[in-house]
Amino acid sequence: MAHEPTTLRPELQQKLLRIARETIDSYIRTKTIPTFDVSEPELLEKCGAFVTIKRHQQLRGCIGYIEGIKPLWETIVDMAVAASTEDPRFQPMTVAELGDFDLEISVMTPLRKVEHPEEVVVGTHGILLRRGYRSGLLLPQVATEYGWDRETFLAHTCQKAGLPMDAWRDPQTAIYIFSAQVFHEGEALS
């Protein structure tokens, strides 16, 4: 049974951000992944997480594991590599970009299927929407960043899944929600 991940203390948030940055720097320069010493129990828990890369406040890459399949710190390493080199929306990062990007990490709670779209709380929940072989996911902070209401958030999640924007109204479309602890480089952590 999946459980809520531990809320990470500021020093653990900083450690994960450092792991992500060092992984990206090493992988882009040398195609190798550094060795990390991780023994903190919270970082050994299995939970889903996303690594988001931004340049000049613009998305540069974002990939994650929806569910916990590896210890959190290993997920961050994998997703740092994937966000910097495998996001199909962008070319792989180059050495020239390494001095000019910001990182955000979103550590996810387990998914919970909802019966009614009204259960989605903008600013609190992210959405995973599935119908047939199509699925789309938007992190909780996306709706807040764009000033979306619930219906707009659901519509854009449908669009991300390649479905009609009103597909969330269809009973054949499964809607899952999750929360995330989101933290960035350079912010005052609490």
C-alpha positions as CSV (number, residue, x, y, z in Angstrom):
1,M,0.0,0.0,0.0
2,A,1.4,3.4,-1.0
3,H,1.6,6.0,1.7
4,E,2.1,9.7,1.8
5,P,5.8,10.6,1.4
6,T,7.5,12.3,4.3
7,T,7.6,16.1,4.0
8,L,11.2,16.8,3.3
9,R,13.2,19.1,5.6
10,P,14.9,22.1,3.9
11,E,18.4,20.4,4.1
12,L,17.0,17.3,2.2
13,Q,15.4,19.5,-0.4
14,Q,18.7,21.2,-0.9
15,K,20.5,17.8,-1.1
16,L,18.0,16.6,-3.9
17,L,18.5,19.9,-5.8
18,R,22.3,19.5,-5.6
19,I,22.0,15.8,-6.7
20,A,19.9,16.9,-9.7
21,R,22.2,19.7,-10.7
22,E,25.4,17.7,-10.3
23,T,23.8,14.8,-12.3
24,I,22.8,17.1,-15.2
25,D,26.2,18.8,-15.2
26,S,28.1,15.5,-15.3
27,Y,25.8,13.8,-17.7
28,I,25.8,16.7,-20.3
29,R,29.6,17.0,-20.1
30,T,30.7,13.4,-19.9
31,K,27.6,11.1,-20.2
32,T,28.4,9.8,-16.7
33,I,26.5,10.0,-13.5
34,P,28.3,11.0,-10.3
35,T,28.3,8.8,-7.2
36,F,26.2,10.1,-4.3
37,D,26.2,9.1,-0.6
38,V,22.6,8.9,0.5
39,S,21.6,7.3,3.7
40,E,18.7,9.6,4.9
41,P,15.6,7.4,5.3
42,E,13.3,10.0,3.7
43,L,15.4,9.9,0.5
44,L,15.3,6.1,0.4
45,E,11.5,6.0,0.3
46,K,9.9,5.1,-3.0
47,C,7.7,7.9,-4.3
48,G,7.0,9.5,-7.6
49,A,8.8,12.7,-8.5
50,F,9.4,15.1,-11.4
51,V,12.4,17.2,-12.2
52,T,11.7,20.5,-14.1
53,I,14.3,22.5,-15.8
54,K,13.7,26.2,-16.7
55,R,15.8,28.7,-18.5
56,H,14.8,32.4,-18.2
57,Q,11.5,31.3,-16.6
58,Q,10.7,29.2,-19.6
59,L,10.2,25.4,-19.5
60,R,13.3,23.6,-20.8
61,G,12.5,20.0,-19.8
62,C,10.2,18.2,-17.3
63,I,10.0,14.4,-16.8
64,G,9.1,12.3,-13.9
65,Y,7.9,9.0,-12.5
66,I,4.3,9.1,-11.6
67,E,4.6,6.4,-9.0
68,G,7.3,5.3,-6.6
69,I,9.4,2.6,-8.3
70,K,12.8,3.5,-6.9
71,P,14.2,5.3,-3.9
72,L,13.5,9.0,-4.2
73,W,17.1,10.1,-4.6
74,E,17.6,7.6,-7.5
75,T,14.4,8.8,-9.1
76,I,15.8,12.4,-9.0
77,V,19.0,11.2,-10.7
78,D,17.1,9.4,-13.4
79,M,14.7,12.2,-14.0
80,A,17.5,14.8,-14.0
81,V,19.0,12.9,-16.9
82,A,15.7,12.5,-18.6
83,A,14.5,16.1,-18.2
84,S,17.8,17.4,-19.6
85,T,18.2,15.0,-22.6
86,E,15.0,13.0,-23.3
87,D,12.0,15.4,-23.1
88,P,10.6,15.1,-26.6
89,R,9.5,18.7,-26.7
90,F,13.2,19.9,-26.6
91,Q,16.6,19.2,-28.0
92,P,19.0,17.7,-25.4
93,M,20.7,20.3,-23.2
94,T,24.2,21.5,-24.3
95,V,27.3,22.3,-22.3
96,A,26.7,26.0,-23.1
97,E,23.4,25.9,-21.2
98,L,24.9,24.4,-18.0
99,G,25.6,27.8,-16.3
100,D,22.1,29.1,-17.0
101,F,19.2,27.0,-15.8
102,D,17.0,26.6,-12.7
103,L,15.7,23.5,-11.2
104,E,12.4,22.6,-9.6
105,I,11.6,19.2,-8.0
106,S,8.1,18.0,-7.3
107,V,7.8,15.0,-4.9
108,M,4.4,13.3,-5.4
109,T,1.9,11.7,-3.1
110,P,0.3,8.5,-4.4
111,L,-2.4,8.8,-7.0
112,R,-6.0,8.8,-5.9
113,K,-8.9,8.2,-8.4
114,V,-11.7,10.6,-8.0
115,E,-15.4,10.0,-8.9
116,H,-16.3,13.6,-9.5
117,P,-14.2,16.3,-11.2
118,E,-15.3,18.7,-8.4
119,E,-12.9,16.9,-6.1
120,V,-10.0,18.5,-8.0
121,V,-8.7,21.5,-5.9
122,V,-6.7,24.0,-8.0
123,G,-3.5,24.9,-6.3
124,T,-3.5,21.7,-4.2
125,H,-3.9,18.8,-6.7
126,G,-2.1,17.7,-9.8
127,I,-4.1,15.7,-12.3
128,L,-3.5,12.4,-14.2
129,L,-6.2,11.7,-16.7
130,R,-6.5,8.4,-18.6
131,R,-8.8,7.1,-21.3
132,G,-7.9,4.1,-23.3
133,Y,-4.2,4.2,-24.1
134,R,-4.0,7.9,-23.7
135,S,-2.9,9.7,-20.6
136,G,-1.8,13.2,-19.6
137,L,-0.5,14.7,-16.4
138,L,-0.1,18.2,-15.2
139,L,1.6,19.1,-11.9
140,P,-0.3,21.1,-9.2
141,Q,1.8,24.3,-9.8
142,V,0.8,24.5,-13.5
143,A,-2.7,25.6,-12.9
144,T,-1.5,28.2,-10.4
145,E,1.2,29.5,-12.7
146,Y,-1.3,30.1,-15.5
147,G,-4.2,31.3,-13.3
148,W,-6.5,28.4,-14.4
149,D,-9.8,27.4,-12.8
150,R,-10.7,23.7,-12.3
151,E,-12.4,23.3,-15.7
152,T,-9.5,24.9,-17.6
153,F,-7.0,22.8,-15.7
154,L,-9.0,19.6,-16.6
155,A,-9.3,20.7,-20.2
156,H,-5.5,21.3,-20.6
157,T,-4.8,17.9,-19.0
158,C,-7.1,16.4,-21.7
159,Q,-5.2,18.3,-24.3
160,K,-1.9,17.0,-22.9
161,A,-3.3,13.4,-23.3
162,G,-4.2,14.1,-26.9
163,L,-7.9,14.0,-26.1
164,P,-10.6,16.5,-26.8
165,M,-10.6,19.3,-24.3
166,D,-13.9,18.2,-22.8
167,A,-13.0,14.5,-22.5
168,W,-12.8,15.0,-18.7
169,R,-16.7,15.1,-18.7
170,D,-16.8,11.6,-20.3
171,P,-17.4,8.8,-17.7
172,Q,-14.9,6.6,-19.7
173,T,-12.1,9.1,-18.7
174,A,-10.5,8.2,-15.4
175,I,-9.3,11.2,-13.3
176,Y,-6.6,10.8,-10.7
177,I,-5.3,13.5,-8.3
178,F,-2.2,13.8,-6.3
179,S,-0.4,16.5,-4.3
180,A,3.3,17.4,-4.5
181,Q,5.9,19.0,-2.3
182,V,7.5,21.5,-4.8
183,F,10.8,23.2,-4.2
184,H,13.2,25.3,-6.3
185,E,16.8,26.3,-6.2
186,G,17.5,29.6,-4.5
187,E,14.2,29.9,-2.6
188,A,13.9,30.4,1.1
189,L,13.0,26.9,2.2
190,S,10.7,26.3,5.1
